[in-house]
């Protein structure tokens, strides 16, 4: 029996996230319905990146995407066959001691604007909202989110990103907003999530990061 995901009318990245969650939780065929071609392409791409088969068909007002899971038996057989074939191609070699790689530093997300990208601020604000929500859906939450300049507005009362930042905080992400920036925008008493920080801590956090993400 297939799991139905009705993502019609939902903005990016919600159709992809809803479909991905359904695939993970159910382990059965998933049918996702979308109402625009970009969403169809994104859902299909995500499924194929997960090694799944995705087929689309047009329906009234949109598309129906059927995603078929790979059974554990088939996957195991494929992996075993591939391993046996590879072993037969390799000469006998003495084992080589494995080197333990240096641990990577934490992932830090930097939000320096209330908009994502340039060109249209209304679109940019919508993209930023979608990006912050997408962070909550990652398999591993970032260690820290730094907010400064216009990005400081995202963690303040009234911002539609506050609830998603709170979810990140509940999942262990440290939310740090520049105090100088809050003062500049008259938002010193409006911080709704996380804590106030300073430029030294911002610089230190970025310097010690294994990966810095800037949307």
N, C-alpha and C positions, 0 to 999 in steps of 0.2 A: 504494500500500500504506500502510495507516495505522500510526502509531506508537501502541503501547499503553502507557498509564500506569496502573499498578495502585496507587491511593492508598488502598485500603481499609485501615482500621485506623491510618491516619496522622493525627496531630493537626495542627490549624491552626498555621502556614500552609503545611504541607508539600504538601498536594494542589495548591494554587494555584502554588506555586513549581515543583514537579515538572512541572506542565502547561505553565507559561510557558517553562521551559527546553526542553521537548520541542518546543514551537512554534518557538522561536528556532533550535534546532539542526537540525531536520529539514526544515521547510518543506513538510511533507506533512500530510494529515489526521491528527488526534490523537484517540484515544479514551481518555478518562479514566474509571476506575471508582472510585466512592466509596461509602461505606456509611452516610452520614448526609446529611440534606437541607441542612444549613447548608453543608457542603462543596460540595454540588451548586450551591447558589446562588452561592457565592463563586467557583467555577471558571467558571460561566457569565458572571458579571459581569465577571471579568477578561478573558475572551475577547472579550466585546462591547466592552469599553473599548479593546481592540486592533483593533477593526474587523472581527472575525471572527464567523462564524455559529456558534452553539452550540445543539444540540438534545439534549434528555435523554429517556431512556426507562428505565422501571423494569426491574430485573433482580432475581433472587433475592438478597435481603439488601442492596439498594442501588440505585444508578443507574449508567447508562452514558451518558456525555456525548460526543457527536460534535462535534468542532470542525473546521470546514472553513477552510483558508487561502484568501486571495484571491490569485489568480494575478497575477504581475507585469504581464502583458499587459493584464488587465482593469483593474488599478489604474492603469496608465499611461494607458489610454484614458479612464477616468473623469476623471483629473486634467487631461488635455489638453482634454477637452470642457468641463470646468468653467472652465478658464482661458480658452478661446476665448469662451465665453458671457459671462464677466465682462468681457473686453476689449471686447466689443461693446456693453456697457452703459455703459462709462465714456467721458467726453469726453477729447479730447486735452489733456494737462496738461504743463506744463513740469516737468522733473525737480526734485525738492526735495532739497537736500543732506541726507544722512542723518546723524543725530546718533548718535555712539557712546555707548551707555549706560555708566554707571560700573560697573566690575566689581563683582559681588556678593562679599561676604565668604564665608568658609568655612562649611560646615555643621557644627554642634557638637551632639552628642547628650549630654543630661544624665541620668544615672541616679542618683537620690537615694534609692532604696529597692530592696530585693531582691525586692519584689513590684510588680506592675503593677495599679494601681487599688486600690479598697478594697471590703471586704465579706467576702472569704474569702481568707485568706493562702495556702492550698494552691492555689487557683485562680490567685491573683495571681502566685505563683512560677512556675506553668506558663505563664502569659501572658508573663511577663518572659523566660523561656527562649525562647519562640517569637519574641518581639520581637527579642532579640539575634541569634537565628539569621537572622531576616528581614533585618537590617541587612547580613549577609554576602551577601545575594542581590540587593541594590540594584545598579542599573547603575553608580552612582557612590557609592563608599564615603564615609562622613562623614570630615571632616578630623580630628576629635578626638572621643573619648568621655571625658566627665568622670564620675567615680564618687565620690560622697561620702555621708556618713551611712550608712544601711543599704545603699546601692548599692555601698559599698566591699567588701562581702562577695562581690560577683559576680566580682571579679577575683582571688580568693584560692583557695588549694588546696582542693579538694573541691567547689567550686561547679560545677554542670553548665553554666555559661555560659563557663567558661574557654576551652574549645576554640574556641568561636565568636569570642571576643574575640581569640584568637591568630590566627585567620584574618583578622580585620579588621586586626590589626597587620601581618600579612604583606602585606596589600594597601595598606599605607601609612597606615592610621589610627593616630593617636597615642592611646594608652590611658593616662590619667592618673588616679591614685587618691589621694584626700586622705590625707596622712600622719597628721593629727590623728585622723581617723576610724579608720584602721587601729590606732593606739595605743589608742583608746577601746574597740574591740572585741577587743583582745588579738590582733591579726592582723598585727602589724608584720613578723613573719618568715614570713608565709604568702602574700605577694604572688606570684602565679603568672604574671602577664602585665602588660606595660607598666611604668610607673615611678611613683614617689611624687611627689606635688606638694603645693603649699600653697594657701591661700585667695587669695593675691594673684594667682597664676597662673590659678586658676579664674575669678576675677572678670575678669581681663584677657582671657582666652580668650573668655568669654561676651560681654564688651563689644565685642570685635572681630569677632564672628561675623556672617555674613550671615543665618544662620538658626539658631535654637536649637530642638531637638526634645526635648520632655519627655514620655515615655510615661506 
